[in-house]
Amino acid sequence: MQKKIQSKILYKGSIFTLTNDTIEIENGMICHRDIIHHHGGCAILAQIEDKVLLISQYRYAVEKTLFEIPAGKIENKEEPYDTAMRELNEECGYACHSLSLITAMYSTPGFCNEKIYIYEAKQLFVPQERKAMDEDECISVHWIPLQQAYHWIQQGKIVDAKTIIAIQYAMLKKQIR
């Protein structure tokens, strides 16, 4: 087990906080770790018949437009389930009767504590009221055949980890039926 000795905030922004932590590792050695602290996020696998709901949006950090399942960050003190419901509505204009947790994962645990909850939407419908998207989001909504989305993973057209996990889950579930 590693023990934190000291933590210094290097940056505090609206999405994450960066700290430089001094720790003692198992063998007694003193080390430094730069850690990004993030509230976490939620992602939603939504399907109608044999099609999966994907969004496309330009991601500045990787300088590319990516295909992803709908997702968003957990707001302060919000429950992951509520985040997933909100994001499905905001980003895509859909709602669902319930969500089922597929998995929760750490995307980059070597330097970041962000935990992403991946849910499966059950009984999708178009609600009477659509919530406004974040003002800095430019999103296109696509219904893609599941098999095609799976091929896009193999071809490198889908490279987002949470989306890959969700699509592989959907394919495995389809094969088990």
ChimeraX commands (.cxc) that place a marker at each C-alpha (Angstrom):
marker #1 position 0.00,0.00,0.00 radius 0.5
marker #1 position 1.23,3.49,-0.79 radius 0.5
marker #1 position 0.95,6.28,1.75 radius 0.5
marker #1 position 0.38,9.94,0.88 radius 0.5
marker #1 position 2.75,12.23,2.77 radius 0.5
marker #1 position 1.92,15.57,1.15 radius 0.5
marker #1 position -0.25,16.93,-1.66 radius 0.5
marker #1 position 0.24,20.26,-3.42 radius 0.5
marker #1 position -2.40,21.70,-5.78 radius 0.5
marker #1 position -0.74,22.77,-9.02 radius 0.5
marker #1 position -3.93,23.67,-10.92 radius 0.5
marker #1 position -7.63,23.85,-10.10 radius 0.5
marker #1 position -10.02,24.17,-13.03 radius 0.5
marker #1 position -13.68,23.63,-13.77 radius 0.5
marker #1 position -13.21,20.02,-14.92 radius 0.5
marker #1 position -10.29,18.70,-12.89 radius 0.5
marker #1 position -7.65,19.49,-10.26 radius 0.5
marker #1 position -3.98,18.63,-10.72 radius 0.5
marker #1 position -1.89,17.81,-7.66 radius 0.5
marker #1 position 1.71,16.83,-7.08 radius 0.5
marker #1 position 1.69,14.22,-4.32 radius 0.5
marker #1 position 4.62,13.02,-2.28 radius 0.5
marker #1 position 4.10,9.36,-1.38 radius 0.5
marker #1 position 5.90,6.54,0.33 radius 0.5
marker #1 position 5.74,3.29,-1.67 radius 0.5
marker #1 position 5.80,-0.26,-0.29 radius 0.5
marker #1 position 9.61,-0.50,-0.07 radius 0.5
marker #1 position 9.88,2.78,1.89 radius 0.5
marker #1 position 11.05,4.86,-1.07 radius 0.5
marker #1 position 9.71,8.44,-1.33 radius 0.5
marker #1 position 8.28,9.32,-4.76 radius 0.5
marker #1 position 6.30,12.07,-6.46 radius 0.5
marker #1 position 3.12,11.55,-8.49 radius 0.5
marker #1 position 1.23,14.09,-10.59 radius 0.5
marker #1 position -2.46,13.21,-10.22 radius 0.5
marker #1 position -5.52,14.51,-12.04 radius 0.5
marker #1 position -8.59,14.49,-9.78 radius 0.5
marker #1 position -11.87,14.31,-11.71 radius 0.5
marker #1 position -15.50,13.82,-10.57 radius 0.5
marker #1 position -15.92,11.02,-13.09 radius 0.5
marker #1 position -18.28,10.47,-15.95 radius 0.5
marker #1 position -21.07,8.36,-17.33 radius 0.5
marker #1 position -21.63,6.83,-20.73 radius 0.5
marker #1 position -24.74,5.27,-22.21 radius 0.5
marker #1 position -25.17,2.32,-24.57 radius 0.5
marker #1 position -28.52,2.93,-26.27 radius 0.5
marker #1 position -29.93,0.58,-28.87 radius 0.5
marker #1 position -33.09,0.33,-30.93 radius 0.5
marker #1 position -33.45,-3.03,-32.62 radius 0.5
marker #1 position -30.02,-3.72,-34.13 radius 0.5
marker #1 position -28.74,-0.13,-34.17 radius 0.5
marker #1 position -26.57,1.64,-31.63 radius 0.5
marker #1 position -26.78,5.33,-30.80 radius 0.5
marker #1 position -23.48,7.12,-31.45 radius 0.5
marker #1 position -22.57,10.76,-31.43 radius 0.5
marker #1 position -19.79,12.43,-33.35 radius 0.5
marker #1 position -17.99,15.48,-32.10 radius 0.5
marker #1 position -14.65,17.17,-32.55 radius 0.5
marker #1 position -12.30,16.45,-29.64 radius 0.5
marker #1 position -9.73,19.21,-29.33 radius 0.5
marker #1 position -7.29,17.17,-27.20 radius 0.5
marker #1 position -6.79,14.62,-29.99 radius 0.5
marker #1 position -7.57,17.01,-32.86 radius 0.5
marker #1 position -10.10,14.63,-34.43 radius 0.5
marker #1 position -13.82,14.07,-34.77 radius 0.5
marker #1 position -14.64,10.90,-32.84 radius 0.5
marker #1 position -17.59,8.54,-32.82 radius 0.5
marker #1 position -18.64,7.82,-29.23 radius 0.5
marker #1 position -21.57,6.63,-27.20 radius 0.5
marker #1 position -23.30,9.55,-25.41 radius 0.5
marker #1 position -21.42,10.52,-22.26 radius 0.5
marker #1 position -20.66,13.35,-19.89 radius 0.5
marker #1 position -19.09,14.35,-16.63 radius 0.5
marker #1 position -20.67,13.88,-13.25 radius 0.5
marker #1 position -21.63,17.26,-11.83 radius 0.5
marker #1 position -20.73,18.01,-8.21 radius 0.5
marker #1 position -22.55,15.58,-5.87 radius 0.5
marker #1 position -24.68,14.14,-8.70 radius 0.5
marker #1 position -25.32,10.39,-8.70 radius 0.5
marker #1 position -23.90,8.54,-11.74 radius 0.5
marker #1 position -27.36,7.17,-12.67 radius 0.5
marker #1 position -28.76,10.73,-12.76 radius 0.5
marker #1 position -25.80,11.92,-14.84 radius 0.5
marker #1 position -26.41,9.20,-17.42 radius 0.5
marker #1 position -30.12,10.06,-17.65 radius 0.5
marker #1 position -29.31,13.77,-18.04 radius 0.5
marker #1 position -26.59,13.25,-20.66 radius 0.5
marker #1 position -28.76,10.95,-22.78 radius 0.5
marker #1 position -31.36,13.71,-22.95 radius 0.5
marker #1 position -28.97,16.65,-23.38 radius 0.5
marker #1 position -26.75,15.12,-26.04 radius 0.5
marker #1 position -29.25,13.04,-28.02 radius 0.5
marker #1 position -32.79,14.10,-27.15 radius 0.5
marker #1 position -33.70,10.68,-25.75 radius 0.5
marker #1 position -34.79,9.31,-22.40 radius 0.5
marker #1 position -35.26,5.77,-21.14 radius 0.5
marker #1 position -37.36,4.02,-18.52 radius 0.5
marker #1 position -34.31,2.62,-16.73 radius 0.5
marker #1 position -30.58,2.13,-16.91 radius 0.5
marker #1 position -28.58,-0.99,-16.14 radius 0.5
marker #1 position -24.94,-0.66,-15.10 radius 0.5
marker #1 position -22.67,-2.55,-17.50 radius 0.5
marker #1 position -19.40,-1.69,-15.74 radius 0.5
marker #1 position -17.39,1.06,-14.10 radius 0.5
marker #1 position -13.82,1.63,-15.23 radius 0.5
marker #1 position -10.77,3.81,-14.69 radius 0.5
marker #1 position -9.63,5.14,-18.05 radius 0.5
marker #1 position -6.07,6.13,-17.11 radius 0.5
marker #1 position -5.33,5.04,-13.50 radius 0.5
marker #1 position -1.61,5.77,-13.78 radius 0.5
marker #1 position -2.23,9.49,-13.30 radius 0.5
marker #1 position -5.99,10.13,-13.11 radius 0.5
marker #1 position -8.76,9.04,-10.73 radius 0.5
marker #1 position -11.60,9.54,-13.24 radius 0.5
marker #1 position -14.09,6.68,-12.98 radius 0.5
marker #1 position -16.47,6.15,-15.91 radius 0.5
marker #1 position -19.77,4.35,-15.37 radius 0.5
marker #1 position -21.13,2.67,-18.49 radius 0.5
marker #1 position -24.89,2.07,-18.51 radius 0.5
marker #1 position -27.24,0.32,-20.88 radius 0.5
marker #1 position -30.45,2.25,-21.60 radius 0.5
marker #1 position -33.67,0.25,-21.35 radius 0.5
marker #1 position -36.84,1.17,-23.27 radius 0.5
marker #1 position -35.68,4.29,-25.10 radius 0.5
marker #1 position -38.19,7.02,-25.97 radius 0.5
marker #1 position -38.29,10.66,-27.05 radius 0.5
marker #1 position -39.30,12.80,-24.05 radius 0.5
marker #1 position -41.63,15.78,-24.28 radius 0.5
marker #1 position -38.91,18.10,-23.03 radius 0.5
marker #1 position -35.30,18.16,-24.21 radius 0.5
marker #1 position -32.62,19.61,-21.96 radius 0.5
marker #1 position -30.21,22.11,-23.46 radius 0.5
marker #1 position -26.78,20.86,-24.50 radius 0.5
marker #1 position -23.71,22.48,-23.00 radius 0.5
marker #1 position -23.05,25.65,-24.99 radius 0.5
marker #1 position -19.59,24.44,-26.08 radius 0.5
marker #1 position -20.87,21.14,-27.53 radius 0.5
marker #1 position -21.36,20.58,-31.26 radius 0.5
marker #1 position -22.73,17.06,-31.52 radius 0.5
marker #1 position -24.22,15.02,-34.37 radius 0.5
marker #1 position -26.41,12.01,-33.54 radius 0.5
marker #1 position -26.17,8.78,-35.56 radius 0.5
marker #1 position -27.97,5.43,-35.48 radius 0.5
marker #1 position -25.41,2.90,-36.70 radius 0.5
marker #1 position -26.01,-0.84,-37.20 radius 0.5
marker #1 position -24.26,-2.66,-34.36 radius 0.5
marker #1 position -22.29,-4.87,-36.74 radius 0.5
marker #1 position -21.03,-1.79,-38.62 radius 0.5
marker #1 position -19.98,-0.11,-35.34 radius 0.5
marker #1 position -18.09,-3.28,-34.44 radius 0.5
marker #1 position -16.31,-3.19,-37.82 radius 0.5
marker #1 position -15.46,0.48,-37.22 radius 0.5
marker #1 position -13.60,-0.62,-34.08 radius 0.5
marker #1 position -11.62,-3.17,-36.10 radius 0.5
marker #1 position -10.89,-0.55,-38.78 radius 0.5
marker #1 position -9.75,2.08,-36.25 radius 0.5
marker #1 position -12.67,4.41,-36.99 radius 0.5
marker #1 position -13.92,4.08,-33.39 radius 0.5
marker #1 position -11.02,4.62,-30.99 radius 0.5
marker #1 position -12.76,5.84,-27.82 radius 0.5
marker #1 position -12.28,3.30,-24.98 radius 0.5
marker #1 position -15.72,3.60,-23.35 radius 0.5
marker #1 position -17.37,3.20,-26.75 radius 0.5
marker #1 position -15.26,0.17,-27.61 radius 0.5
marker #1 position -16.21,-1.47,-24.31 radius 0.5
marker #1 position -19.92,-0.74,-24.82 radius 0.5
marker #1 position -20.02,-2.01,-28.41 radius 0.5
marker #1 position -18.09,-5.16,-27.52 radius 0.5
marker #1 position -20.51,-5.72,-24.64 radius 0.5
marker #1 position -23.47,-5.35,-27.05 radius 0.5
marker #1 position -21.89,-7.78,-29.52 radius 0.5
marker #1 position -21.18,-10.35,-26.80 radius 0.5
marker #1 position -24.69,-10.02,-25.41 radius 0.5
marker #1 position -26.11,-10.53,-28.92 radius 0.5
marker #1 position -24.01,-13.69,-29.43 radius 0.5
marker #1 position -25.06,-15.16,-26.07 radius 0.5
marker #1 position -28.81,-14.79,-26.80 radius 0.5
marker link #1:1,2 radius 0.2
marker link #1:2,3 radius 0.2
marker link #1:3,4 radius 0.2
marker link #1:4,5 radius 0.2
marker link #1:5,6 radius 0.2
marker link #1:6,7 radius 0.2
marker link #1:7,8 radius 0.2
marker link #1:8,9 radius 0.2
marker link #1:9,10 radius 0.2
marker link #1:10,11 radius 0.2
marker link #1:11,12 radius 0.2
marker link #1:12,13 radius 0.2
marker link #1:13,14 radius 0.2
marker link #1:14,15 radius 0.2
marker link #1:15,16 radius 0.2
marker link #1:16,17 radius 0.2
marker link #1:17,18 radius 0.2
marker link #1:18,19 radius 0.2
marker link #1:19,20 radius 0.2
marker link #1:20,21 radius 0.2
marker link #1:21,22 radius 0.2
marker link #1:22,23 radius 0.2
marker link #1:23,24 radius 0.2
marker link #1:24,25 radius 0.2
marker link #1:25,26 radius 0.2
marker link #1:26,27 radius 0.2
marker link #1:27,28 radius 0.2
marker link #1:28,29 radius 0.2
marker link #1:29,30 radius 0.2
marker link #1:30,31 radius 0.2
marker link #1:31,32 radius 0.2
marker link #1:32,33 radius 0.2
marker link #1:33,34 radius 0.2
marker link #1:34,35 radius 0.2
marker link #1:35,36 radius 0.2
marker link #1:36,37 radius 0.2
marker link #1:37,38 radius 0.2
marker link #1:38,39 radius 0.2
marker link #1:39,40 radius 0.2
marker link #1:40,41 radius 0.2
marker link #1:41,42 radius 0.2
marker link #1:42,43 radius 0.2
marker link #1:43,44 radius 0.2
marker link #1:44,45 radius 0.2
marker link #1:45,46 radius 0.2
marker link #1:46,47 radius 0.2
marker link #1:47,48 radius 0.2
marker link #1:48,49 radius 0.2
marker link #1:49,50 radius 0.2
marker link #1:50,51 radius 0.2
marker link #1:51,52 radius 0.2
marker link #1:52,53 radius 0.2
marker link #1:53,54 radius 0.2
marker link #1:54,55 radius 0.2
marker link #1:55,56 radius 0.2
marker link #1:56,57 radius 0.2
marker link #1:57,58 radius 0.2
marker link #1:58,59 radius 0.2
marker link #1:59,60 radius 0.2
marker link #1:60,61 radius 0.2
marker link #1:61,62 radius 0.2
marker link #1:62,63 radius 0.2
marker link #1:63,64 radius 0.2
marker link #1:64,65 radius 0.2
marker link #1:65,66 radius 0.2
marker link #1:66,67 radius 0.2
marker link #1:67,68 radius 0.2
marker link #1:68,69 radius 0.2
marker link #1:69,70 radius 0.2
marker link #1:70,71 radius 0.2
marker link #1:71,72 radius 0.2
marker link #1:72,73 radius 0.2
marker link #1:73,74 radius 0.2
marker link #1:74,75 radius 0.2
marker link #1:75,76 radius 0.2
marker link #1:76,77 radius 0.2
marker link #1:77,78 radius 0.2
marker link #1:78,79 radius 0.2
marker link #1:79,80 radius 0.2
marker link #1:80,81 radius 0.2
marker link #1:81,82 radius 0.2
marker link #1:82,83 radius 0.2
marker link #1:83,84 radius 0.2
marker link #1:84,85 radius 0.2
marker link #1:85,86 radius 0.2
marker link #1:86,87 radius 0.2
marker link #1:87,88 radius 0.2
marker link #1:88,89 radius 0.2
marker link #1:89,90 radius 0.2
marker link #1:90,91 radius 0.2
marker link #1:91,92 radius 0.2
marker link #1:92,93 radius 0.2
marker link #1:93,94 radius 0.2
marker link #1:94,95 radius 0.2
marker link #1:95,96 radius 0.2
marker link #1:96,97 radius 0.2
marker link #1:97,98 radius 0.2
marker link #1:98,99 radius 0.2
marker link #1:99,100 radius 0.2
marker link #1:100,101 radius 0.2
marker link #1:101,102 radius 0.2
marker link #1:102,103 radius 0.2
marker link #1:103,104 radius 0.2
marker link #1:104,105 radius 0.2
marker link #1:105,106 radius 0.2
marker link #1:106,107 radius 0.2
marker link #1:107,108 radius 0.2
marker link #1:108,109 radius 0.2
marker link #1:109,110 radius 0.2
marker link #1:110,111 radius 0.2
marker link #1:111,112 radius 0.2
marker link #1:112,113 radius 0.2
marker link #1:113,114 radius 0.2
marker link #1:114,115 radius 0.2
marker link #1:115,116 radius 0.2
marker link #1:116,117 radius 0.2
marker link #1:117,118 radius 0.2
marker link #1:118,119 radius 0.2
marker link #1:119,120 radius 0.2
marker link #1:120,121 radius 0.2
marker link #1:121,122 radius 0.2
marker link #1:122,123 radius 0.2
marker link #1:123,124 radius 0.2
marker link #1:124,125 radius 0.2
marker link #1:125,126 radius 0.2
marker link #1:126,127 radius 0.2
marker link #1:127,128 radius 0.2
marker link #1:128,129 radius 0.2
marker link #1:129,130 radius 0.2
marker link #1:130,131 radius 0.2
marker link #1:131,132 radius 0.2
marker link #1:132,133 radius 0.2
marker link #1:133,134 radius 0.2
marker link #1:134,135 radius 0.2
marker link #1:135,136 radius 0.2
marker link #1:136,137 radius 0.2
marker link #1:137,138 radius 0.2
marker link #1:138,139 radius 0.2
marker link #1:139,140 radius 0.2
marker link #1:140,141 radius 0.2
marker link #1:141,142 radius 0.2
marker link #1:142,143 radius 0.2
marker link #1:143,144 radius 0.2
marker link #1:144,145 radius 0.2
marker link #1:145,146 radius 0.2
marker link #1:146,147 radius 0.2
marker link #1:147,148 radius 0.2
marker link #1:148,149 radius 0.2
marker link #1:149,150 radius 0.2
marker link #1:150,151 radius 0.2
marker link #1:151,152 radius 0.2
marker link #1:152,153 radius 0.2
marker link #1:153,154 radius 0.2
marker link #1:154,155 radius 0.2
marker link #1:155,156 radius 0.2
marker link #1:156,157 radius 0.2
marker link #1:157,158 radius 0.2
marker link #1:158,159 radius 0.2
marker link #1:159,160 radius 0.2
marker link #1:160,161 radius 0.2
marker link #1:161,162 radius 0.2
marker link #1:162,163 radius 0.2
marker link #1:163,164 radius 0.2
marker link #1:164,165 radius 0.2
marker link #1:165,166 radius 0.2
marker link #1:166,167 radius 0.2
marker link #1:167,168 radius 0.2
marker link #1:168,169 radius 0.2
marker link #1:169,170 radius 0.2
marker link #1:170,171 radius 0.2
marker link #1:171,172 radius 0.2
marker link #1:172,173 radius 0.2
marker link #1:173,174 radius 0.2
marker link #1:174,175 radius 0.2
marker link #1:175,176 radius 0.2
marker link #1:176,177 radius 0.2
view
